[in-house]
């Protein structure tokens, strides 16, 4: 059906108002209309516009690394993009990271976070149903949920290659013991608990093929069930390794939600490796930051402090704030933390922020000034001094040595 532009705009507004989700109309690749019931200083679609535009089917959708999803309807030169929405609340720090990656002006970050929080939560199935309805109007084509192919962004091409190669090795193996899963599972859980990223990468390169026992008649459902078991065990192992309980369980829920969106075994394999590496990396960061040289897991206090820091990376964190959060006096917190960690709390905060800065310098193209602002430093000069004190080199030198 050929619709006039004003009719398409009316349709977009109606869908956007019904869903409570931002919606856009493109014609010949150009944005001609945007409608949202919330105020967003910058459209988060800018982070994945290329991937969303790569969807050529009449109806498709795209899941971001932050578990946000966008729906797409293509009809000739017209493209309608609905989103983002989500099924799980994002933490404040996650929203700050999205704002940072989207180059939201620092003065507009609070408004951006407020707007993102106000977007209506909808199950992906509900979004797809709306898309199928719009598709029927525009393309006179009846589609159902089962007809729509999921498209998921693999946020790390290395992880994707590793997972696909592992899957290919698994499929090529014959005469595999279908109940050899336990030994492999125990190995992976021990790696997570120790936070040994290097051991995980070595294991992934030489891992034996594994076939889970019979869990469900449907192969895809079986893969999802296996993932749920794995992520549950992984979260418990990470907690034993010192990861904050709330953070570990919230992360587990998010991974399970994303797995349920996948319709491809290779993508589930990719997500499994990504999930295990994430937990291992988190434990490694905690242990490397909090270890006292005894080889023992970090204390409860170190774990609590680390969790608070990671949830407030964008803020100028002070000892007083952490003390209030933990219902401790500033003096007692400082003494106890120094006793447990072997370093002052201010040094620990600087170390954690420096580790995050290293990641951003290495894996994003954001300016040093933007990274400094994102991490809550008062100026680029202050950030540079702290970074140099912790690493012996400037942020610019670090980026040159570890370019992507």
C-alpha positions as CSV (number, residue, x, y, z in Angstrom):
1,X,0.0,0.0,0.0
2,X,1.4,3.4,-1.0
3,X,0.7,5.9,1.8
4,X,1.2,9.7,1.8
5,X,3.9,11.1,4.0
6,X,1.3,12.8,6.3
7,X,-0.4,9.4,6.7
8,X,2.8,7.7,7.6
9,X,3.6,10.4,10.2
10,X,0.1,9.9,11.7
11,X,0.7,6.2,11.9
12,X,4.1,6.7,13.6
13,X,2.6,9.1,16.1
14,X,-0.2,6.7,16.9
15,X,2.2,3.7,17.4
16,X,4.6,5.8,19.4
17,X,1.8,7.1,21.7
18,X,0.4,3.6,22.1
19,X,3.8,2.0,22.9
20,X,5.4,4.9,24.9
21,X,8.5,4.3,22.8
22,X,10.4,6.7,20.5
23,X,9.6,6.2,16.8
24,X,11.2,7.5,13.6
25,X,10.2,7.6,9.9
26,X,13.0,7.5,7.3
27,X,12.4,8.0,3.5
28,X,15.2,7.2,1.1
29,X,17.6,7.0,4.1
30,X,16.8,10.4,5.4
31,X,15.0,11.1,8.8
32,X,11.8,12.9,8.0
33,X,10.0,12.5,11.3
34,X,10.8,11.7,15.0
35,X,8.2,11.3,17.7
36,X,8.7,10.5,21.4
37,X,6.7,11.0,24.6
38,X,9.9,11.5,26.5
39,X,12.6,14.2,26.2
40,X,15.9,12.8,25.1
41,X,18.7,15.4,24.4
42,X,20.2,12.9,21.9
43,X,18.8,9.9,20.2
44,X,20.5,6.7,21.5
45,X,19.9,5.1,18.0
46,X,23.1,6.9,17.0
47,X,25.0,4.1,18.7
48,X,23.6,1.4,16.4
49,X,22.1,3.2,13.4
50,X,24.3,1.4,10.9
51,X,23.4,-2.0,12.3
52,X,19.7,-1.1,12.4
53,X,19.8,0.1,8.8
54,X,21.4,-3.1,7.7
55,X,18.1,-4.9,8.4
56,X,16.6,-5.5,5.0
57,X,13.6,-7.8,5.9
58,X,10.2,-6.2,6.0
59,X,10.2,-6.7,9.8
60,X,13.3,-7.1,12.0
61,X,14.8,-6.2,15.3
62,X,18.2,-5.5,16.8
63,X,19.5,-6.1,20.4
64,X,22.3,-3.9,21.7
65,X,25.0,-4.9,24.1
66,X,23.0,-3.1,26.8
67,X,20.0,-5.3,26.1
68,X,18.0,-2.5,24.5
69,X,16.1,-3.4,21.4
70,X,14.9,-1.6,18.3
71,X,12.2,-2.7,15.9
72,X,12.2,-2.0,12.1
73,X,9.6,-2.1,9.4
74,X,10.8,-1.6,5.8
75,X,8.4,-0.8,3.0
76,X,10.0,0.4,-0.2
77,X,11.9,3.6,0.5
78,X,10.1,4.0,3.8
79,X,11.6,2.7,7.0
80,X,10.0,2.9,10.5
81,X,12.3,2.4,13.5
82,X,10.7,1.9,16.9
83,X,12.8,1.9,20.1
84,X,14.7,1.6,22.3
85,X,12.8,-0.5,24.8
86,X,13.8,-3.1,27.3
87,X,12.5,-5.7,29.7
88,X,15.0,-5.0,32.5
89,X,15.8,-1.7,34.3
90,X,19.2,-0.3,33.5
91,X,21.3,0.9,36.4
92,X,22.2,4.6,36.6
93,X,25.8,3.9,35.7
94,X,24.7,1.9,32.6
95,X,22.7,4.8,31.4
96,X,25.6,7.2,32.1
97,X,27.8,4.9,29.9
98,X,25.2,5.0,27.1
99,X,25.1,8.8,27.4
100,X,28.9,8.9,27.2
101,X,29.1,6.6,24.2
102,X,26.4,8.7,22.5
103,X,28.3,11.9,23.1
104,X,25.6,13.5,25.1
105,X,26.8,16.9,26.4
106,X,27.7,16.6,30.1
107,X,25.0,19.3,31.0
108,X,22.4,17.2,29.3
109,X,23.3,13.8,30.9
110,X,20.7,14.1,33.8
111,X,17.9,14.9,31.3
112,X,19.0,12.0,29.1
113,X,19.0,9.6,32.0
114,X,15.6,10.8,33.1
115,X,14.2,10.4,29.6
116,X,15.6,6.9,29.2
117,X,14.1,5.8,32.5
118,X,10.7,7.1,31.3
119,X,10.6,5.0,28.2
120,X,7.9,2.3,28.6
121,X,9.1,-1.2,29.3
122,X,7.6,-3.7,26.8
123,X,8.3,-7.3,26.2
124,X,10.0,-7.8,22.8
125,X,7.1,-10.0,21.7
126,X,4.8,-7.0,22.1
127,X,7.1,-4.8,20.1
128,X,7.2,-7.4,17.3
129,X,3.4,-7.6,17.3
130,X,3.2,-3.9,16.7
131,X,5.7,-4.1,13.9
132,X,3.8,-6.9,12.3
133,X,0.6,-4.8,12.4
134,X,2.4,-1.9,10.8
135,X,3.9,-4.2,8.2
136,X,0.4,-5.5,7.3
137,X,-0.7,-1.8,6.8
138,X,2.4,-0.9,4.7
139,X,3.2,-4.2,2.9
140,X,-0.1,-6.0,2.9
141,X,1.8,-9.0,4.4
142,X,0.8,-11.1,7.3
143,X,3.6,-12.1,9.6
144,X,3.7,-13.6,13.1
145,X,6.3,-13.8,15.8
146,X,7.8,-17.0,14.4
147,X,8.4,-15.3,11.0
148,X,10.6,-12.6,12.4
149,X,14.3,-13.2,12.4
150,X,16.3,-11.8,15.3
151,X,19.4,-9.8,14.7
152,X,21.8,-9.3,17.5
153,X,24.8,-7.1,17.6
154,X,27.9,-9.1,18.5
155,X,29.6,-6.3,20.5
156,X,33.0,-8.0,20.3
157,X,34.2,-9.6,17.1
158,X,36.9,-11.5,18.9
159,X,34.3,-13.2,21.1
160,X,32.2,-14.0,18.0
161,X,35.1,-15.6,16.2
162,X,36.1,-17.6,19.2
163,X,32.6,-18.9,19.8
164,X,31.9,-19.8,16.2
165,X,35.2,-21.5,15.9
166,X,34.5,-23.5,19.1
167,X,31.1,-24.4,17.8
168,X,32.6,-25.6,14.5
169,X,35.1,-27.7,16.4
170,X,32.4,-29.2,18.5
171,X,30.2,-30.0,15.5
172,X,33.2,-31.6,13.8
173,X,34.0,-33.9,16.7
174,X,32.5,-37.4,16.7
175,X,32.1,-40.1,19.3
176,X,31.9,-37.5,22.1
177,X,30.8,-38.7,25.6
178,X,27.4,-36.9,26.0
179,X,27.9,-36.8,29.8
180,X,31.4,-35.3,29.9
181,X,29.9,-31.9,30.7
182,X,30.6,-32.0,34.5
183,X,34.4,-31.9,34.4
184,X,34.4,-29.1,31.8
185,X,31.8,-27.2,33.9
186,X,33.8,-27.5,37.0
187,X,36.9,-26.2,35.2
188,X,35.1,-23.1,33.9
189,X,33.5,-22.4,37.3
190,X,36.9,-22.6,39.0
191,X,38.4,-20.2,36.4
192,X,35.6,-17.7,37.1
193,X,36.0,-17.9,40.8
194,X,39.7,-17.2,40.5
195,X,39.2,-14.4,38.0
196,X,41.8,-16.1,35.7
197,X,41.1,-14.5,32.3
198,X,44.3,-15.9,30.7
199,X,43.3,-19.4,31.8
200,X,39.8,-18.9,30.3
201,X,41.2,-17.9,26.9
202,X,43.6,-20.8,26.9
203,X,40.8,-23.2,27.9
204,X,38.6,-21.8,25.1
205,X,41.3,-22.4,22.5
206,X,41.8,-26.0,23.6
207,X,38.4,-27.0,25.1
208,X,37.0,-30.5,24.6
209,X,33.8,-30.8,22.8
210,X,30.8,-30.9,25.1
211,X,27.3,-32.2,24.6
212,X,24.8,-31.6,27.4
213,X,22.6,-34.5,28.4
214,X,19.0,-34.6,27.2
215,X,17.2,-31.5,28.6
216,X,14.5,-30.8,26.0
217,X,13.2,-32.3,22.7
218,X,13.8,-29.0,20.9
219,X,17.5,-28.3,20.2
220,X,17.2,-24.6,20.6
221,X,15.3,-24.9,23.8
222,X,18.0,-27.3,25.0
223,X,20.7,-24.8,24.3
224,X,18.8,-22.1,26.1
225,X,18.3,-24.4,29.1
226,X,22.0,-25.2,29.2
227,X,22.8,-21.5,29.1
228,X,20.5,-20.7,32.0
229,X,22.2,-23.4,34.1
230,X,25.6,-22.1,33.1
231,X,24.9,-18.5,33.9
232,X,23.4,-19.5,37.2
233,X,26.5,-21.4,38.1
234,X,28.8,-18.6,36.8
235,X,27.1,-16.0,38.9
236,X,27.5,-18.1,42.0
237,X,31.2,-18.7,41.2
238,X,31.7,-15.0,40.7
239,X,30.1,-14.2,44.0
240,X,32.4,-16.7,45.7
241,X,35.3,-14.9,43.9
242,X,34.2,-11.6,45.5
243,X,31.7,-10.1,43.0
244,X,28.9,-8.0,44.6
245,X,25.9,-10.3,45.1
246,X,23.4,-7.8,43.7
247,X,25.5,-7.0,40.6
248,X,26.2,-10.7,39.9
249,X,22.5,-11.7,40.1
250,X,21.3,-8.7,38.1
251,X,23.8,-9.5,35.4
252,X,22.6,-13.1,35.4
253,X,19.0,-12.0,34.9
254,X,20.1,-9.7,32.0
255,X,22.0,-12.5,30.3
256,X,19.1,-14.9,30.6
257,X,16.7,-12.3,29.1
258,X,19.0,-11.8,26.2
259,X,19.5,-15.6,25.6
260,X,15.7,-16.0,25.4
261,X,15.7,-13.5,22.5
262,X,18.2,-15.6,20.5
263,X,17.1,-18.0,17.8
264,X,20.5,-19.2,16.6
265,X,22.8,-21.8,18.2
266,X,25.9,-19.9,17.2
267,X,24.6,-16.7,18.9
268,X,23.9,-18.6,22.1
269,X,27.4,-20.0,22.0
270,X,28.8,-16.5,21.5
271,X,26.7,-15.2,24.4
272,X,27.9,-18.0,26.6
273,X,31.5,-17.2,26.1
274,X,30.9,-13.5,26.4
275,X,29.0,-14.1,29.7
276,X,31.8,-16.3,31.2
277,X,34.5,-13.9,30.1
278,X,32.5,-11.0,31.7
279,X,32.2,-12.7,35.1
280,X,35.8,-13.8,35.0
281,X,36.9,-10.3,34.1
282,X,34.8,-8.8,36.9
283,X,36.3,-11.2,39.5
284,X,39.8,-10.5,38.1
285,X,39.3,-6.8,38.6
286,X,38.1,-7.2,42.1
287,X,40.9,-9.6,43.1
288,X,43.6,-7.6,41.4
289,X,42.4,-4.5,43.1
290,X,41.7,-6.0,46.5
291,X,44.2,-8.7,47.0
292,X,46.5,-8.2,49.9
293,X,49.1,-10.7,48.7
294,X,47.7,-13.6,50.9
295,X,45.9,-15.3,48.0
296,X,42.6,-15.1,49.9
297,X,39.4,-13.7,48.4
298,X,38.8,-10.0,49.2
299,X,37.0,-9.2,52.4
300,X,33.3,-8.3,52.5
301,X,34.3,-4.6,53.0
302,X,36.5,-4.6,49.9
303,X,33.7,-6.3,47.9
304,X,31.2,-3.7,49.1
305,X,33.4,-0.8,48.4
306,X,34.3,-2.1,44.9
307,X,30.6,-2.6,44.1
308,X,29.8,1.0,45.2
309,X,32.6,2.4,43.1
310,X,31.6,0.5,40.0
311,X,28.0,1.7,40.4
312,X,29.2,5.3,40.7
313,X,32.1,5.5,38.3
314,X,30.9,8.7,36.7
315,X,30.7,10.5,40.1
316,X,33.5,12.2,42.1
317,X,33.5,9.5,44.8
318,X,34.6,10.4,48.3
319,X,35.3,8.5,51.4
320,X,32.5,10.3,53.2
321,X,29.9,9.1,50.6
322,X,31.1,5.4,50.8
323,X,31.1,5.6,54.6
324,X,27.5,6.9,54.6
325,X,26.5,4.2,52.2
326,X,28.0,1.5,54.4
327,X,26.8,3.1,57.7
328,X,30.3,3.5,59.0
329,X,32.3,6.4,60.3
330,X,34.8,7.9,57.9
331,X,37.7,7.1,60.3
332,X,36.6,3.5,60.9
333,X,36.1,2.9,57.2
334,X,39.5,4.3,56.3
335,X,41.3,2.2,59.0
336,X,39.5,-1.0,58.2
337,X,39.9,-0.7,54.5
338,X,43.6,0.0,54.7
339,X,44.0,-3.0,57.0
340,X,42.0,-5.3,54.5
341,X,43.4,-4.0,51.2
342,X,46.9,-2.8,52.1
343,X,46.2,0.6,50.5
344,X,44.2,3.7,51.3
345,X,40.6,4.0,50.1
346,X,41.5,7.1,48.0
347,X,44.2,5.1,46.2
348,X,41.8,2.2,45.6
349,X,39.2,4.6,44.1
350,X,41.9,6.1,41.8
351,X,43.1,2.6,40.8
352,X,39.5,1.4,39.9
353,X,38.9,4.5,37.8
354,X,42.3,4.1,36.1
355,X,41.4,0.5,35.2
356,X,38.1,1.8,33.6
357,X,40.0,4.6,31.8
358,X,42.4,2.0,30.3
359,X,39.4,0.1,28.9
360,X,37.9,3.2,27.4
361,X,41.2,4.4,26.0
362,X,41.8,1.1,24.4
363,X,38.4,0.2,23.0
364,X,36.7,3.5,22.3
365,X,37.6,6.5,20.2
366,X,36.4,9.0,22.8
367,X,38.6,11.9,23.6
368,X,40.7,12.0,26.7
369,X,38.7,15.0,27.9
370,X,35.4,13.1,27.4
371,X,36.8,10.1,29.3
372,X,37.9,12.4,32.1
373,X,34.5,14.0,32.4
374,X,32.7,10.6,32.2
375,X,34.8,9.3,35.1
376,X,33.9,12.3,37.2
377,X,37.2,14.2,37.2
378,X,37.1,17.9,37.5
379,X,39.4,18.5,34.6
380,X,41.5,16.6,32.0
381,X,44.6,17.7,33.8
382,X,43.5,16.2,37.0
383,X,42.6,12.9,35.2
384,X,46.0,12.9,33.5
385,X,47.9,13.4,36.8
386,X,45.9,10.5,38.5
387,X,46.4,8.2,35.5
388,X,50.1,9.0,35.3
389,X,50.5,8.4,39.0
390,X,49.0,4.9,38.7
391,X,50.6,3.8,35.4
392,X,53.7,5.8,34.9
393,X,52.5,7.1,31.5
394,X,49.9,9.6,30.3
395,X,46.5,8.6,28.9
396,X,47.7,9.6,25.4
397,X,50.8,7.4,25.6
398,X,48.7,4.5,26.9
399,X,46.3,4.8,23.9
400,X,49.2,4.9,21.5
401,X,50.7,1.7,23.0
402,X,47.4,-0.1,23.1
403,X,45.5,1.1,20.0
404,X,42.6,-1.0,18.8
